[in-house]
Amino acid sequence: MFRVTVRDHMMVAHSLRGDVFGPAQRLHGATYVVDATVSAEDVDGAGIVVDIGRLSEHLHAVLADLTYSNLDDHEELAGRNSSTEVLARLVADRLAERAAAGQLGRDVADLAAIEVTLRESHIAWASYERAL
Ligand SMILES: Nc1nc2c(c(=O)[nH]1)N=C([C@H](O)[C@H](O)COP(=O)(O)OP(=O)(O)OP(=O)(O)O)CN2
């Protein structure tokens, strides 16, 4: 399997509900380093999974909708904790929609999966992977 990964970041405000959380139950800021990885069984005629520049543009566009916002007010996250895992899935699903529309520059049938990893610090991260 071939994989290509691009990296970006986003800055958000949010609070997390539940006794499992401590101070993070209060509204606070978080900066996530976000990695998006697209995989394919084979490369295309140009020898790539998808173009890095194009994948970077789409990751940036997806994150632009979230960054500098209060995720507690986000309609897609209503009633749900914006945990690192849930945010990884949200970003992956949005990128998958773009892949399905051919916006990554390759037929989605030739792509295998997308994985998004959010690093909330240098010692903790969460990922979500889904088929394309
Ligand atoms: N699996 C996950 N665990 C935790 C997440 C997460 O997104 N996924 N997020 C957090 C918080 O955002 C943050 O990392 C720390 O929160 P908090 O629990 O309030 O802080 P502390 O660990 O310092 O406090 P405790 O009282 O020890 O919980 C946490 N976990």
The ligand as an ORCA input file, in Angstrom:
! r2SCAN-3c Opt
* xyz 0 1
  N      -9.271     10.028     24.454
  C      -9.236     11.344     24.769
  N      -8.916     11.721     25.995
  C      -8.864     13.029     26.313
  C      -9.128     14.006     25.348
  C      -9.476     13.596     24.050
  O      -9.736     14.402     23.151
  N      -9.511     12.248     23.788
  N      -9.035     15.315     25.676
  C      -8.657     15.741     26.878
  C      -8.486     17.183     27.121
  O      -8.752     17.913     25.969
  C      -7.085     17.589     27.592
  O      -6.103     16.794     26.993
  C      -6.904     17.482     29.064
  O      -8.097     17.561     29.684
  P      -8.362     17.306     31.198
  O      -8.763     15.880     31.409
  O      -9.326     18.325     31.686
  O      -6.971     17.652     31.851
  P      -6.048     16.858     32.816
  O      -5.706     15.538     32.183
  O      -4.932     17.755     33.134
  O      -6.931     16.687     34.091
  P      -7.539     15.409     34.809
  O      -8.230     15.959     35.989
  O      -6.374     14.531     35.139
  O      -8.493     14.744     33.837
  C      -8.403     14.789     27.956
  N      -8.541     13.406     27.566
*
